[in-house]
C-alpha cells in the first residue's frame, strides 16, 4: 500500500485534553501502518470542552474534505455538537476520500451517505490509535476498509474491553474479558445499505433536514459508555414510535460496554423482546462496532448482509 495522508480534525470535543505523549503514541502507530498524519489548526481549541466555535471546526472539516493531498479524514473522537456543522459542510471535492469515526461522528458519516451517495465509515477515531494496547482486530478491520476489501465476514472476536485505559498510569494494562458471541434475537436474513451508529446521536437528528432515511436499510444501533436500561428504553421507544423498526430490513446491536446493565445478556434480551415480539425481520446482538473495544470499521452506505439464525454475522458485500 502506498503511504496515505490522514487529516485529524476535531468536529466535536477538543483534542486539547490529550497529553502530548498520548498523541505521540497514535502518531507512531499510524506511521508504522503507512500513514502520515496532519492536524487541523483548530483541534486544540477549547470552548466549554468543544474544539472551538462552529466556524473553527467547520473550517477544519471543509479543509480536510477538499484538500487534494488528504486521503482520510479522521476526527480525534466524538463528544458533542458535530451535527452543528452539517448545514455548512462542503462535499464538492470529497472524491475518493475515506471519512471514519463513531459516537457523535454518527451524524457526519450518515450525512455523507445521504447527501453524496458515498460510503463513509463507522470505525475508530484518532484517539483509538493512541492506545498502546490497541486490539489487533481494530487495526486489521480498519486496514481492510482502507484497502477496499469486500466479502468480509464480521463476527464476534474472542475478547473485549471497555475500561478507561487513558486515565491509567502508562495507559494500561487493558482489562480484557470474553466477548459475547453474536446472537440472534429474531431469525432471518437481510441485505441492504448499512446506516446508523450511536443511538442518541441518531435521535438528535429527528425533525431536522439530516434525519436518517431508514427505509429498507440494515440498521446498526449502539450506545455510549455506561448506558442504563431506563435510558436505553427511552431511546428504543423513540425509534419504535417513529416506525423505524417497521421500515428497516433488519437491526443489529453493537456490543455494550461492560459497565452497562445491558452487557448482561439476559437483561438485554428481556428489554429487546419488548420491542421485537413476533418481529419478522432479523435482529442480532453483540456486533463488535461500538463504544467497546475492539471496534470494527463498517461501511455506512455500503452493501451488507445480516444473517441472524443459529449463528449471527454481518457481511460486508
N, C-alpha and C positions, 0 to 999 in steps of 0.2 A: 504494500500500500504506500503510495506517495504521501509525504507528510501533509497534514491538513492543518488549517488555522482555525482556532476556536476563539470567538469573541465572548468573553464572560461579562455579563451585564447584571444589573440589579433592577428588576422590574417591580419588585415588592420591597422586602426588607433590606436594610443596609448591610454590606459586607464589612462595614467598619467595626462590627462586633467581633470579627475573627482576628486572632493574633497572627502576626506575620509568619511564625514558624508553622502554623497550621496551613496557611495559604501555600507556603513553600512545599509542603508535602504533596499538595494537589498538583502544583506546577511540575514537580519532578515526576510524579506518577504519569501524568498526561504526556510529558515529554518522552518518557520511555515507551509509551504506547504509540508514539508517532505524531504527536500534536504540538503545535506551537500556540501558546496562549497569549492573547492581548486582552486588556481590561478596558471597559468603558470608563470614560473620565469621571463619571458620577457615582461609581459603585460604592464609594465610601461616604457619600453624603449621608447625613442623618437628620431627618425631620420627623421627630417623635418615633424613631425606630425605622421609619421608611427611608428608602435611599433617595431622599430629596423630594422636591416638588414634582408635580406631574410632568412639567415640561422638561425637567432634568432627566427623568427616567425615560421619557418618550424620545428624547434626543438620542440617548444611547441605544435604545431599541431600533430606531429607524436607521441610525448609522450602521449597526450590525447587520440589519436585514438588507441594506443596499450597498454596502462596501464590496467591491469586486474581489478583494483579497481575503474575504471571510468565507469559510466553508460551513461552519457550525456555529449556531447561536445557542448559548447555554447560560441561562440565569444562574446566579450563585445558589439560590434556594428560593423557597416560597415565602410565605408570610401573609401579607395583606395588601390589597389595592392594585393588583395587576390589571384588573378589569377597568380601572380608571383610565387606562391608556388606549383601550380598544378603538375609540372613535377617532384616534389620531394616528393609527398605525399605517405606514406606507408600505404596501406589499408590491409595489410596481416592479421592483427589481429582485424579488425574492428568489427567482430562478430555481436552482437546484439546492439551495441551502437546506440544511437539516436544523430544525429547531427542537430542542429537547428540554423537558422539565416536568415537574409534577407539583402537587399541592396547589398553591394559589396560581401556578402557571397553567393549571387546567383551563382557565378562561382563554389564555392566548393560544394554546395548541388546538383547542376546538374551534376557535375563531379562524385560525389559519385554514383549516379544512373547509369550514363553512364558506369563507369568502374567496378562496383561491382554488379550492378543489385539490390542493396539495396535501400530502401526508406530513403531519408533524408527529412528535414522539413523546409519549408518556414514559419518562425514564429519569435517570439521575441528573441532578444539577451538579455544579462545580464542587459544592461542599462535600458531596459523597466521595469524590476522588481525593479529598483531604483526609479521609480516614486511613490511617496507616495499616489497618486490618480490613480494608475493603474486601468484600467477598469475590471469589473468582467468578461466580455466576453473574454478579452485577457487571463486571468488566467484560466478560465473554458476550453477554447479551447486548451490551452497548456496542461492542465491536462488530457483532453480526449486523446490527442496524446500520452502522456506518458503512459496512461493506455491501449493503443491499441484499443480504441473504433472505431467501424465501423458503417456504416449506419447512419452517422452523416450528417444532412442537414445544409448547410451554406446559410443563407440569411442575409439581412441587419439588423443590430441592430437598436435600437431607436436613439442613439446619437453617435456623433463622435467629435474628436478634433484633431487639428494639430498645436496647439500653442507651443511655445518654453518654456515649463514648467520648464526646467532645468536651465534657466537663471533668473527665478523669485525668489524673496525673499521667503524663506521657500518652494521653488519648487512647488508653486501653488498660487491660485487655478487654475484648468483647465478651459478652455473656451469651454464648450460643446455646440454643435449645433445639429440640426436634421440630422441624416444620411439619404442620399437619398436611396430610395427603389431600390433594384436590378431590372434592367430593360433590356428588350430585344431590341437590335438594329436589329438583324436578327433572325428570329424564327427558332427553330429546337431543336434537342436533339442529344447528342453525348456522347459516352463512350470511355475512353482510359486512358493511363497513363498521369499524370499531369507533365508538365515541365514548366520552365520559372521562372519569378521573375522580377527583376528590368531591364528595357529595356536597359539602357545604359551599364549595365554590360554584358548582353547577347550579345549585338552588339560588345563589345570589344573582344569577343571570336571568332568572324568571322575570317576565314582564318588561324585558329590555330588548333592544334590537339584536342582542347577542345570545338570546336563549337558544339552546341547542335543539336542532331538529332530530328527534329520536326515532322517527318513522323507519321501521324495518332495519334498524341498526342493532348490532351487538353492543350491549351497554356494560361498560366497566364502572363499578362503584367501589370506592374505598374511602376511608376516613382518616382524619388526622389523629395525632397521638392521644391516647387515653380517652377515647370516646365512650361515654356511658350508654347504657341501654335506653335510658329515658330520652337522651338527645337523639340517638340513632332512630328510635321510634318516631320522633317528631319529623326527622328528615324523610324516613320511609313513608310516612303518612302524606307528606307533601308530594312526593313522587307518585304515590298511588292516586291521590285526589286529582292530580294533573292528568291522569290517564296514561302516564309514561309506560307503565308495565304492560298495558294493553297494546301499545303501539310498537314496542321493540320486538326484535326477533328472538332475543334471549338476553339473559343477565348473568354476569359473573362478578363475584365479590372478591376484592383483594384481601389479603391476609391482614388481620387486625393486630395491632401492637400488643405485646404480651401484658402490658399494664391495663388493657381494656377488659371489661367484663365479657365482651364479645369474643375474646380469644378462647373462651371456654366453649367448645363445640356444642355442647348440649344447650347452652343458653342461646347461642347464635341460631341453631336450628329451631328452637322454640319461638324466637322472635320472628324469624323469617317466615315460618309457617303461617303466621297471622296474615301475611300479605300474599302468599303464594299457594293457598289452599286450593286444590283442584286446578292449578295452573297448567296449561297445556303447552308451555314453551320451556326450553332448557334453562335451568338455573343452577349454577355451580358456585362453590365456595373455595376459598384459600388460594386464589391466584397470587403468585409472588410478584406483584407490581403494586406497591402500596407504600405507606409510611414505615413499614418494617423492612429489614434487610434480609436477603438480597432484594433489589428492585430490578426486575427485568424491563427492558426497553420495548415498548409496544407501539405499533403504528396507529395513531389517531387519524381516521380517514382511510386507513389501509384495509384490505380484504382479509378477513379472518373466518375461521370456522370454530364454533364452540360445540364440543361434544360433552354431554352430561349423561352418563349411563353407569355401568358397573364401575368404570373409571371415569375420570373427567380430565379434560385438557382443552387448551386453546391453541389453535394452529394458525400461524401467520402464512397466508397463502401467497 
